[in-house]
Structures are given as structure tokens and as C-alpha cells.
Amino acid sequence: MDRLSNAVPVGEGLLTTPLSPAENVRINGSRCSECGEVMLGSYKSCANCGGESMQQIPLGKRGKVWTYTVIRHQPPGQYRGPKDPFVPFAEGLVELPEGIRVVSALDCDLEKVHIGMEVELVVYELYQNEQGQPVMAFKFKAV
């Protein structure tokens, strides 16, 4: 039995299913049939025009870094990444082919990250929840 067969997404409706194999998973999006607005996740109505004709779409796997920052100190709250010791990482706004920009961790050499850098979606196990289920998240890796 595949150990990811009982995996859950880090956010409800955020990722396509099934969550295994992880390389086939995409980020879920919603496109308004009335105005064409694309949004991250699953929506029943459009935040732009209020239309109620929404189409669920998988968002593109590749994108470009629109802007970024480097996180050098452990974020407060329920941070689930490496803690002991904390590992600095880049977080960026990735523009996807559908025109939407998604905030995501960037898996790359911090000295080489740059605006316009080509990146590709990676879905991975972030942690295990209290029920022992793998919790799947996404990041973008430099191409």
C-alpha cells in the first residue's frame, strides 16, 4: 500500500486529488466563466465580479518568480519546516501561466534566486498530523 494513500492537503481544496503519486498533483484553481478571473483554490463564486459560474482548473506546474524575500529567522506560530537548526529559505510570489501569482516557498540556492527565475511545482510531505496522515504541501523549485 502506498504510504501517501491516506495523505491530506495542507489546505482544503488547495491540491488536486488523488495526492499520490505526488508528481501528478497540481494546485487547484477556479476560473470565472463570466469575467475570466482566476483564483487560487476552489470557489463557488467569483471574488472579482460576483458571478456564480466557476470552473475548477489545475494550475500550471511552471512559473516565474515575480518577487521574493529571504526568511532568515524562524517564523512564529505553527511553523512546520526545519527548526533545529532553522534553515533560511526564500519565499516568493510565483506567476503562473494563468496570470495568477501564488505565494510559495522557493527551493533553490539563496545566492542564485532572482526575479524572473523559472520554477516548477513540487508537492511534498510537510509533516504528519495527529492522526499519522502525511500532510501534503507545495513549493516551487528552480528549473
Backbone torsions as a table, in degrees:
resi	resn	phi	psi	omega
1	MET	NA	133.1	179.1
2	ASP	-65.0	128.4	-176.5
3	ARG	-67.8	-15.5	177.7
4	LEU	-93.7	4.5	-176.8
5	SER	-62.6	-24.9	178.4
6	ASN	-108.7	21.0	-179.3
7	ALA	-67.5	154.0	176.7
8	VAL	-127.6	151.0	178.1
9	PRO	-76.0	154.3	178.8
10	VAL	-64.6	-24.7	176.8
11	GLY	-139.5	135.4	-178.2
12	GLU	-57.0	127.7	177.6
13	GLY	74.8	5.9	-175.8
14	LEU	-78.5	-33.7	-176.1
15	LEU	-119.6	151.7	175.4
16	THR	-69.7	157.6	177.8
17	THR	-120.8	156.4	0.5
18	PRO	-70.9	161.6	-177.2
19	LEU	-87.7	6.3	178.5
20	SER	-139.8	132.5	1.1
21	PRO	-75.0	143.8	-174.8
22	ALA	-58.4	-31.5	-178.0
23	GLU	-69.4	-12.5	177.2
24	ASN	-94.9	-7.1	-176.3
25	VAL	-79.7	142.9	177.1
26	ARG	-126.4	168.8	173.1
27	ILE	-81.1	135.4	177.0
28	ASN	-78.1	143.1	173.4
29	GLY	-136.0	167.5	175.8
30	SER	-129.2	134.3	177.4
31	ARG	-119.0	130.1	178.1
32	CYS	-76.7	127.5	179.4
33	SER	-73.2	-17.2	-177.8
34	GLU	-89.0	-46.6	-176.3
35	CYS	-114.4	-10.7	178.3
36	GLY	86.0	-0.9	179.9
37	GLU	-59.2	137.7	176.7
38	VAL	-111.9	134.4	-178.7
39	MET	-128.5	154.0	177.6
40	LEU	-78.4	128.3	178.0
41	GLY	94.5	-174.2	-178.1
42	SER	-99.1	124.2	179.6
43	TYR	-129.3	149.2	177.3
44	LYS	-97.8	-18.6	177.4
45	SER	-140.7	157.8	-175.2
46	CYS	-86.1	128.7	177.3
47	ALA	-71.9	-20.1	-177.7
48	ASN	-84.1	-51.0	-174.5
49	CYS	-117.3	-7.7	-179.1
50	GLY	83.2	0.4	179.5
51	GLY	-60.1	152.1	-177.9
52	GLU	-113.3	14.6	178.0
53	SER	-105.7	88.9	-175.9
54	MET	-108.7	140.4	177.2
55	GLN	-113.2	128.3	176.9
56	GLN	-80.1	130.9	-179.0
57	ILE	-135.5	145.6	170.6
58	PRO	-79.9	133.5	179.6
59	LEU	-80.3	157.4	-178.1
60	GLY	-59.6	150.9	-179.0
61	LYS	-83.5	-21.1	-177.7
62	ARG	-114.2	150.2	178.2
63	GLY	-159.2	-171.6	178.6
64	LYS	-129.0	143.3	177.4
65	VAL	-70.3	121.2	-179.7
66	TRP	-88.5	-39.7	172.2
67	THR	-160.9	167.2	-177.7
68	TYR	-158.9	168.7	171.3
69	THR	-144.5	163.5	176.3
70	VAL	-109.4	126.3	178.4
71	ILE	-90.8	111.3	-174.9
72	ARG	-103.5	-9.4	179.2
73	HIS	-128.4	145.4	-177.6
74	GLN	-57.4	126.9	177.8
75	PRO	-63.2	150.0	179.3
76	PRO	-75.5	172.3	175.2
77	GLY	81.2	-144.0	-173.1
78	GLN	-90.8	51.3	177.5
79	TYR	-61.5	129.4	-174.8
80	ARG	-109.8	4.0	179.9
81	GLY	-84.1	-171.0	179.4
82	PRO	-58.9	130.5	-175.1
83	LYS	-117.3	-36.0	-173.1
84	ASP	-121.6	86.0	1.4
85	PRO	-86.9	159.4	174.6
86	PHE	-65.0	139.1	179.6
87	VAL	-112.3	115.1	177.8
88	PRO	-56.2	147.9	-179.7
89	PHE	-147.7	160.4	176.2
90	ALA	-91.9	142.9	173.2
91	GLU	-126.8	133.9	-174.5
92	GLY	-137.7	169.9	172.6
93	LEU	-102.6	111.2	-175.2
94	VAL	-102.0	123.1	178.2
95	GLU	-89.8	123.3	-179.2
96	LEU	-96.7	164.2	-176.9
97	PRO	-57.1	-26.5	-179.3
98	GLU	-76.3	-2.6	178.1
99	GLY	93.5	-6.4	179.7
100	ILE	-84.4	148.0	175.5
101	ARG	-112.6	130.5	-173.2
102	VAL	-119.0	130.4	174.9
103	VAL	-77.9	130.4	-176.8
104	SER	-156.6	153.5	168.2
105	ALA	-65.6	147.8	177.7
106	LEU	-114.0	124.3	-179.5
107	ASP	-94.4	94.1	-177.2
108	CYS	-164.2	167.5	174.8
109	ASP	-66.1	123.5	-176.9
110	LEU	-60.9	-26.1	179.4
111	GLU	-78.3	-14.9	-175.9
112	LYS	-110.5	-8.0	179.8
113	VAL	-63.6	139.1	-179.9
114	HIS	-157.1	157.0	176.0
115	ILE	-63.5	135.0	-178.1
116	GLY	91.5	-6.2	-179.1
117	MET	-62.4	135.2	177.4
118	GLU	-78.4	134.6	-178.7
119	VAL	-135.3	160.4	179.6
120	GLU	-133.6	143.1	-178.3
121	LEU	-63.5	136.7	172.7
122	VAL	-130.5	125.1	175.4
123	VAL	-104.0	131.7	-172.6
124	TYR	-147.7	163.9	176.5
125	GLU	-79.7	117.6	-179.5
126	LEU	-83.4	-41.8	178.6
127	TYR	-167.3	178.8	172.9
128	GLN	-109.7	135.1	179.5
129	ASN	-78.9	-178.8	-177.0
130	GLU	-60.7	-25.9	178.9
131	GLN	-86.3	1.6	-179.8
132	GLY	81.5	10.8	179.4
133	GLN	-84.3	138.9	173.3
134	PRO	-66.4	132.6	176.7
135	VAL	-103.5	117.1	-173.5
136	MET	-93.8	136.0	178.7
137	ALA	-129.6	-178.7	177.5
138	PHE	-133.0	157.5	171.9
139	LYS	-150.5	173.4	177.2
140	PHE	-119.4	133.6	-177.8
141	LYS	-107.4	141.6	178.0
142	ALA	-59.8	139.2	179.3
143	VAL	-87.9	NA	NA
